[in-house]
Amino acid sequence: MKVVEKLQLGRLVTPIPDRRRPIYNWFPLKEAFSRDLVHLLAKTWGLGEGDLVLDTFCGVATAPLACKELGLDCVGFDVHPVLLFASQVKLRDYNVEELRVVARELVKSRYERQEIEAPSFVTRVFSKPALEDMTSFKRKILEVEDEGVRDFLLLGLVNAAMDCSWAYKDGAAIKVVKRPTPPLRKALERWLYGMCSDVEKFKAGAGKCRVERCDARKLKLEDESVDAVITSPPYLGKQEYIHAYRIEQWILGLEGPFADEFIGVRARDIGEEDFSEVAGFVEDKPLEARPYFKDMLLVLRELHRVCKRGARICFVTSDGCYPTGVVEVCETLSKLAERAGFRAKRVIIVNRRYCTTPRRKKLGVAREGLLLWEK
């Protein structure tokens, strides 16, 4: 296994290139990689019509959406209800003229006072007028019969509401930073009209792309059915996203997520857990990091089962940061991939970042990399 450094590729594993791209920018996720990475890998690997790409941790559907552009088939899996909702809205096909008519009717509709019942973490980040408007618009949206149109409007409402909130996300914590905000009606109009224009601009190929709820440790796919895998598992020790979207989740009325659905997360004490399956790989790792590698071995075995012979795999991942220092991940996951039956070809380091304590004391350098394997 060769380890090389190509820091010029670092921008590809961030969502920065997609900030102004139609549909990609409908729901921001700072942990996402870019559409350009998917296009680069597809070209390098020679993927074409009829090939199936898998993203086991699809987040907000960057890989499926890029495959849709390229005309490739793609299936994405995730377990976070908000990210799944956003992904499914992004991937749908729409009649843009129908969307424009419904969006115009919604933003021009009269305000109707609603009874507001919201938890404290919601009421503290919205002004009363914004919360009243949001409740009124949501009631009207839920009356729309077409599920696809209804979900499109709901995602627009979520984005507009967050633009009008005082919420500041600091990891998993949601802080209140009061600032001038636009009227929610204006923000909703901007979002919905902009999303309609994006639908018109987006050029899709003939590929079939879908996103479903599925635990990556037990994939809902047939043996040897996948031609390529492009994915980014949760980074070790980075669990903020589990709780960071609870405002959006409340607006959408979604349930979950549940702790045991997430890689490396346990709702129970891990003191007595058996880590013999990853013995030899985790002895130098903190105890709280070991469930992550145990779960990832299960994921890798499932990937080996569903991948065709010759399939190419790219994992975007990073070393972990713990109070005791940097926990190496890139080479460990590649060795676990070999344990699962893959050939670990290369690790490309694309970013280096300092791990620091809350007081900004430097603990070491964490590397972010592309792990390239083959079956």
C-alpha positions as CSV (number, residue, x, y, z in Angstrom):
1,M,0.0,0.0,0.0
2,K,1.5,3.3,-1.2
3,V,1.0,6.5,0.8
4,V,1.4,9.7,-1.2
5,E,0.6,13.4,-0.6
6,K,-1.4,15.5,-3.0
7,L,-2.5,18.5,-1.1
8,Q,-3.7,20.2,-4.3
9,L,-6.7,17.8,-4.2
10,G,-7.8,19.0,-0.8
11,R,-10.6,21.3,-2.1
12,L,-12.2,18.3,-3.7
13,V,-13.1,16.7,-0.3
14,T,-15.0,19.9,0.8
15,P,-18.4,21.2,-0.4
16,I,-16.8,24.6,-1.4
17,P,-16.9,23.9,-5.1
18,D,-20.6,23.2,-5.0
19,R,-21.8,26.3,-3.1
20,R,-23.3,27.8,-6.2
21,R,-24.1,24.7,-8.2
22,P,-27.8,24.1,-8.9
23,I,-29.4,21.6,-6.6
24,Y,-26.1,20.7,-4.8
25,N,-26.5,23.8,-2.7
26,W,-30.1,23.2,-1.5
27,F,-29.0,21.9,1.9
28,P,-25.5,22.6,3.2
29,L,-23.4,19.9,4.9
30,K,-19.9,21.0,5.8
31,E,-18.7,17.4,6.0
32,A,-19.6,16.7,2.3
33,F,-17.1,16.1,-0.5
34,S,-17.6,17.8,-3.9
35,R,-19.2,16.8,-7.1
36,D,-15.9,17.3,-8.8
37,L,-14.4,14.4,-6.9
38,V,-17.1,12.1,-8.1
39,H,-16.6,13.3,-11.7
40,L,-12.8,12.8,-11.4
41,L,-13.1,9.3,-10.1
42,A,-15.7,8.3,-12.7
43,K,-13.4,9.5,-15.5
44,T,-10.3,7.9,-14.0
45,W,-12.0,4.6,-13.5
46,G,-13.8,4.6,-16.9
47,L,-17.3,4.3,-15.5
48,G,-20.1,4.3,-18.0
49,E,-23.7,3.5,-18.8
50,G,-25.0,0.5,-16.9
51,D,-22.4,0.8,-14.1
52,L,-23.7,1.0,-10.6
53,V,-22.1,3.3,-8.0
54,L,-22.7,2.9,-4.3
55,D,-22.5,5.5,-1.6
56,T,-23.0,3.9,1.8
57,F,-22.9,7.1,3.7
58,C,-24.5,9.4,1.2
59,G,-25.2,12.5,3.5
60,V,-26.9,15.0,1.2
61,A,-26.5,13.0,-2.0
62,T,-23.5,14.6,-3.6
63,A,-22.4,11.3,-5.1
64,P,-25.9,10.2,-6.4
65,L,-26.5,13.7,-7.8
66,A,-23.2,13.7,-9.6
67,C,-23.9,10.3,-11.0
68,K,-27.3,11.5,-12.2
69,E,-25.5,14.2,-14.1
70,L,-23.1,11.7,-15.6
71,G,-25.8,9.2,-16.5
72,L,-24.6,6.6,-14.1
73,D,-26.8,4.4,-11.9
74,C,-26.3,5.1,-8.2
75,V,-27.8,4.0,-4.9
76,G,-27.1,6.0,-1.7
77,F,-27.8,4.9,1.8
78,D,-27.9,6.8,5.1
79,V,-29.7,6.7,8.4
80,H,-30.0,10.4,9.4
81,P,-33.7,11.3,8.7
82,V,-33.0,15.0,7.8
83,L,-30.1,14.2,5.4
84,L,-32.2,11.5,3.8
85,F,-35.1,13.8,3.3
86,A,-32.9,16.5,1.7
87,S,-31.3,13.8,-0.5
88,Q,-34.5,12.5,-1.8
89,V,-35.8,16.0,-2.6
90,K,-32.6,16.7,-4.5
91,L,-32.8,13.6,-6.6
92,R,-36.4,13.8,-7.7
93,D,-37.5,14.7,-11.2
94,Y,-39.9,17.7,-11.3
95,N,-42.2,19.6,-13.6
96,V,-40.7,23.0,-13.1
97,E,-43.7,24.9,-14.3
98,E,-45.9,23.1,-11.8
99,L,-43.4,23.9,-9.1
100,R,-43.4,27.6,-10.0
101,V,-47.2,27.8,-9.9
102,V,-47.4,26.1,-6.5
103,A,-44.5,28.1,-5.1
104,R,-46.1,31.4,-6.2
105,E,-49.4,30.5,-4.7
106,L,-47.7,29.7,-1.4
107,V,-45.6,32.8,-1.0
108,K,-48.5,35.1,-2.0
109,S,-51.0,33.3,0.3
110,R,-52.5,35.2,3.2
111,Y,-51.2,34.7,6.7
112,E,-53.4,32.6,9.0
113,R,-52.7,32.7,12.7
114,Q,-51.8,29.3,14.1
115,E,-51.4,27.9,17.6
116,I,-47.7,27.3,18.2
117,E,-46.4,24.4,20.1
118,A,-42.7,24.1,19.9
119,P,-39.9,22.9,22.2
120,S,-37.6,25.4,23.9
121,F,-34.7,24.7,21.6
122,V,-36.9,26.0,18.7
123,T,-38.6,29.0,20.4
124,R,-35.3,30.4,21.6
125,V,-33.8,30.6,18.0
126,F,-36.8,32.2,16.3
127,S,-38.6,35.5,16.8
128,K,-42.3,35.1,17.4
129,P,-43.3,36.5,14.0
130,A,-40.9,34.1,12.2
131,L,-42.2,31.2,14.2
132,E,-45.8,32.2,13.5
133,D,-45.1,32.6,9.7
134,M,-43.3,29.2,9.6
135,T,-46.2,27.5,11.3
136,S,-48.7,29.0,8.9
137,F,-46.7,28.2,5.8
138,K,-46.1,24.6,7.0
139,R,-49.8,24.0,7.4
140,K,-50.5,25.2,3.9
141,I,-47.6,23.0,2.5
142,L,-49.0,19.9,4.3
143,E,-52.2,20.3,2.4
144,V,-50.5,19.8,-1.0
145,E,-51.4,16.4,-2.3
146,D,-48.4,15.6,-4.5
147,E,-45.7,14.2,-2.2
148,G,-42.8,15.3,-4.4
149,V,-44.1,18.9,-4.6
150,R,-44.9,18.9,-0.9
151,D,-41.4,17.8,0.1
152,F,-39.9,20.3,-2.3
153,L,-41.8,23.1,-0.6
154,L,-40.9,21.7,2.9
155,L,-37.2,21.8,2.1
156,G,-37.5,25.4,0.9
157,L,-39.3,26.2,4.1
158,V,-36.5,24.6,6.2
159,N,-33.8,26.5,4.4
160,A,-35.7,29.8,4.6
161,A,-36.5,29.3,8.3
162,M,-32.8,28.7,9.1
163,D,-31.9,31.9,7.3
164,C,-34.4,33.7,9.5
165,S,-33.2,32.1,12.8
166,W,-30.8,33.1,15.4
167,A,-29.3,29.7,15.5
168,Y,-25.5,29.3,15.4
169,K,-24.2,25.8,15.2
170,D,-21.1,25.1,17.1
171,G,-20.5,21.4,16.7
172,A,-23.5,19.6,18.3
173,A,-24.4,22.7,20.3
174,I,-26.9,25.2,18.9
175,K,-26.2,28.7,20.3
176,V,-28.4,31.8,20.1
177,V,-26.8,34.8,18.3
178,K,-29.4,37.5,17.8
179,R,-29.0,39.4,14.6
180,P,-31.2,41.2,12.0
181,T,-33.1,38.6,9.9
182,P,-35.2,38.9,6.8
183,P,-39.0,38.4,7.0
184,L,-39.6,34.6,6.5
185,R,-42.0,35.2,3.6
186,K,-39.2,37.0,1.7
187,A,-36.7,34.3,2.5
188,L,-39.1,31.6,1.4
189,E,-39.8,33.4,-1.8
190,R,-36.1,33.6,-2.6
191,W,-35.5,30.0,-1.8
192,L,-38.4,28.5,-3.7
193,Y,-37.9,30.7,-6.8
194,G,-34.2,29.9,-6.7
195,M,-34.8,26.2,-6.4
196,C,-37.2,26.3,-9.3
197,S,-34.5,27.9,-11.4
198,D,-32.0,25.3,-10.3
199,V,-34.4,22.5,-11.5
200,E,-34.5,24.1,-14.9
201,K,-30.7,24.5,-15.1
202,F,-29.7,21.0,-13.9
203,K,-28.9,18.6,-16.7
204,A,-29.5,15.0,-15.8
205,G,-28.3,12.0,-17.8
206,A,-30.2,8.7,-18.2
207,G,-28.9,7.0,-15.0
208,K,-31.2,5.7,-12.3
209,C,-30.3,7.2,-8.9
210,R,-32.0,6.6,-5.6
211,V,-31.4,7.1,-1.9
212,E,-32.8,4.9,0.9
213,R,-32.6,4.4,4.6
214,C,-30.2,1.6,5.3
215,D,-27.5,0.7,7.9
216,A,-24.2,0.3,6.1
217,R,-23.4,-2.7,8.2
218,K,-26.2,-4.6,6.5
219,L,-26.6,-3.5,3.0
220,K,-29.9,-4.0,1.1
221,L,-28.1,-5.1,-2.1
222,E,-27.5,-8.3,-4.0
223,D,-24.1,-10.0,-4.0
224,E,-21.6,-8.8,-6.6
225,S,-23.9,-6.1,-7.9
226,V,-21.8,-2.9,-7.5
227,D,-19.1,-1.6,-9.9
228,A,-17.7,1.3,-7.8
229,V,-18.0,2.8,-4.3
230,I,-17.5,6.5,-3.6
231,T,-18.3,7.4,0.0
232,S,-17.2,9.1,3.1
233,P,-17.9,7.4,6.4
234,P,-18.4,9.4,9.6
235,Y,-15.0,10.7,10.8
236,L,-13.7,9.1,14.0
237,G,-14.9,11.1,17.0
238,K,-17.0,13.5,14.9
239,Q,-20.6,12.9,16.0
240,E,-21.9,16.5,15.9
241,Y,-24.1,15.9,12.9
242,I,-26.3,13.4,14.9
243,H,-27.8,16.3,16.9
244,A,-26.9,19.4,14.9
245,Y,-30.1,19.2,12.7
246,R,-32.7,18.9,15.4
247,I,-34.3,22.3,14.5
248,E,-34.7,21.2,10.9
249,Q,-35.9,17.8,12.1
250,W,-38.6,19.4,14.2
251,I,-39.8,21.5,11.3
252,L,-40.1,18.4,9.1
253,G,-41.7,16.3,11.8
254,L,-39.2,13.5,11.5
255,E,-38.3,10.9,14.1
256,G,-34.9,9.6,15.0
257,P,-32.0,9.3,14.7
258,F,-31.2,6.5,17.0
259,A,-27.8,6.1,18.5
260,D,-27.0,2.5,17.6
261,E,-27.7,3.3,13.9
262,F,-24.5,5.3,13.7
263,I,-21.0,4.0,13.2
264,G,-19.0,3.9,16.3
265,V,-21.8,5.1,18.6
266,R,-23.1,3.1,21.4
267,A,-26.1,3.7,23.7
268,R,-24.6,1.3,26.2
269,D,-21.3,1.0,28.2
270,I,-18.5,-0.4,26.0
271,G,-16.4,-1.6,28.9
272,E,-17.3,-5.3,28.3
273,E,-17.6,-5.2,24.5
274,D,-15.7,-7.8,22.6
275,F,-13.2,-6.3,20.1
276,S,-11.4,-9.5,19.2
277,E,-12.6,-9.1,15.6
278,V,-10.3,-6.1,15.2
279,A,-7.5,-7.4,17.5
280,G,-4.2,-6.2,16.2
281,F,-5.7,-3.1,14.8
282,V,-6.9,-1.2,17.8
283,E,-4.6,-1.9,20.7
284,D,-2.9,1.5,20.3
285,K,-6.3,3.2,20.0
286,P,-8.3,4.7,22.9
287,L,-11.1,2.4,24.2
288,E,-13.8,4.9,23.1
289,A,-12.5,4.7,19.5
290,R,-12.5,1.0,19.2
291,P,-16.3,0.6,18.4
292,Y,-15.7,2.7,15.3
293,F,-13.2,0.3,13.8
294,K,-15.2,-2.7,14.8
295,D,-18.3,-1.3,13.0
296,M,-16.2,-0.3,10.0
297,L,-15.0,-3.9,9.6
298,L,-18.6,-4.9,9.3
299,V,-19.2,-2.3,6.7
300,L,-16.1,-3.4,4.7
301,R,-17.2,-7.0,4.7
302,E,-20.6,-6.0,3.4
303,L,-19.0,-3.9,0.7
304,H,-16.8,-6.8,-0.3
305,R,-20.0,-8.9,-0.6
306,V,-21.8,-6.5,-2.8
307,C,-18.9,-5.4,-5.0
308,K,-18.1,-7.1,-8.3
309,R,-14.6,-8.5,-9.0
310,G,-12.6,-5.5,-10.2
311,A,-14.8,-3.0,-8.5
312,R,-13.0,0.3,-7.4
313,I,-13.5,1.9,-4.0
314,C,-12.7,5.4,-2.7
315,F,-13.2,6.3,0.9
316,V,-12.8,9.9,2.0
317,T,-11.8,9.9,5.7
318,S,-9.6,11.5,8.3
319,D,-7.5,10.8,11.3
320,G,-9.4,11.3,14.6
321,C,-8.7,13.9,17.3
322,Y,-8.9,12.9,20.9
323,P,-7.8,14.6,24.1
324,T,-4.8,12.2,24.2
325,G,-3.7,13.2,20.7
326,V,-4.2,12.1,17.0
327,V,-5.7,8.7,16.3
328,E,-4.5,7.3,13.0
329,V,-7.3,6.1,10.7
330,C,-6.3,6.1,7.1
331,E,-3.8,3.2,7.2
332,T,-5.9,1.3,9.8
333,L,-9.0,1.4,7.6
334,S,-6.9,0.2,4.6
335,K,-5.6,-2.7,6.6
336,L,-9.1,-3.6,7.7
337,A,-10.2,-3.4,4.0
338,E,-7.5,-6.0,3.2
339,R,-8.8,-8.1,6.1
340,A,-12.2,-7.9,4.4
341,G,-10.8,-9.1,1.1
342,F,-9.9,-5.9,-0.8
343,R,-6.5,-4.9,-2.2
344,A,-5.5,-1.6,-0.7
345,K,-3.8,0.2,-3.6
346,R,-3.1,3.7,-2.3
347,V,-3.7,6.3,0.4
348,I,-3.6,9.9,-1.0
349,I,-3.2,12.5,1.7
350,V,-5.1,15.6,0.6
351,N,-5.2,17.7,3.8
352,R,-3.3,18.2,7.0
353,R,-4.9,19.9,10.0
354,Y,-3.9,20.5,13.5
355,C,-5.8,18.8,16.3
356,T,-6.3,21.1,19.2
357,T,-7.8,21.2,22.7
358,P,-10.7,23.5,23.5
359,R,-7.9,25.9,24.7
360,R,-6.3,25.7,21.3
361,K,-3.3,23.6,22.4
362,K,-1.9,21.7,19.5
363,L,-2.0,17.9,19.9
364,G,-0.7,16.9,16.5
365,V,-1.5,16.8,12.8
366,A,-4.6,14.9,11.5
367,R,-4.4,13.8,7.9
368,E,-7.4,13.7,5.6
369,G,-7.1,11.3,2.7
370,L,-8.6,9.3,-0.2
371,L,-8.3,5.6,0.4
372,L,-8.3,3.7,-2.9
373,W,-9.0,0.0,-2.9
374,E,-9.9,-2.7,-5.4
375,K,-11.7,-6.0,-5.2
